[in-house]
Amino acid sequence: MLDKRLEKKINFIEIYQIIGGVIGFLFTFYLLLTTDLSKYQNGIGYFSMLTPFLFFGFCIFSGILLNKKNYVQGLKLVFISLLMQLIAFDVFGLFYSAINGIGVNLTLNLTNDVIAGFDFYPSQFLLALNSNNAIFIVKINLFTIAMLFYTAKVFQKIKQSL
């Protein structure tokens, strides 16, 4: 039996995963409805349209596992989803960004000079090929780092109580 404080922490992670996934689903669905899909009618285009739904479905599934009291498996999947969100990049023509919930990124633009900044994003998943191969941008999601530490502490407490 888990104490009330630990259950509240698990519920926070659960709600964060589910709500972030639902928001991501809705944003992605909206983008599909408002985008001219005729230019994406190839294998890479279909793959880039399908992957956001898989990512957000994975995040929602991890939250549902926590809701069903399957804490160990649910938190393992939360770790995987958080690791997928840790780094975003636009490097040598490949763009990748995954955010479930909130993204607060430290951005390093190393294209021509070293430029640092902060970005804020809601749920999103972007995987694309960029025609400009000279761009070199790396983003580190600071909120994800905090969530990794928070989830690790909760996971450790759960393992101690089982």
Disulfide bonds with the S-S distance in Angstrom:
none
